[in-house]
Amino acid sequence: MALLGASHVTVVDASPANASWGSRLAAAAGVAGRVGYVVGDVTELTKEQEEAAGAADLAVMELGVLHYFLDLNPLFALAFRLLRPSAGATLVLREFHPISTKLLQKPGASKKWKLAGSYFDCDLATSAVAYSKHNSNEGAGASGNGSGDGGAAEGPAGTLLRRWTLGEVVTAAAAAGFVVVRLEEEPGVRLADAGIPKLFTLVARRP
């Protein structure tokens, strides 16, 4: 966003490692002076952290954010507070479409989608941690007790996800005070995904 002309960009991230890496990328791109990080749990930001990230003209949440929250209301309420209190301040949310994450599966190496599960299921789902397949240490001779004594290998680290319906997402945005101005659904780019909604983009504004 800084490269696109934003005068200042504040990133809220729970991971100090992500903040360090992002800061180095900003420096390499020549925009370090316009990019700042607030490191902390987005649901437990201090007053000082909110002030550091607040008064924004634009808030962006992109791909793989919502399913880590058990309650969407505090998240959207925070996004509303962090935006400048004036008409036109905008939230842009781009996420995986729940039709593809909650209702459809591709068994094994199959290229065909199979209807599975319930769109309205509220149970938590177990999944591998994002990008764990790129971590060479995952499952490579790690011992079960963490002692490195050559025990049985563990699989990739797991996490629990709450996959939300589109109605739940829009309702949470409206409950926070946002006015929804646009909702777009995007098909998959692969031939096997033709006709399947894979992503959606929600644009909402402070009134």
Secondary structure, DSSP 8 states (H G I E B T S, - for coil): -TTTT-S-EEEEES-HHHHHHHHHHHHHTT-GGGEEEEES-GGG--HHHHHHH-SBSEEEEESS-GGG-S-HHHHHHHHHHHB-SSTT-EEEEEEE-HIIIIIEE--TT--S-EE-S-TT--S-EEEE-TTGGG-TTTTSS--TTSS-SS-------EEEE----HHHHHHHHHHTT-EEEEEEEEE-SSGGGTT-EEEEEEEEE--
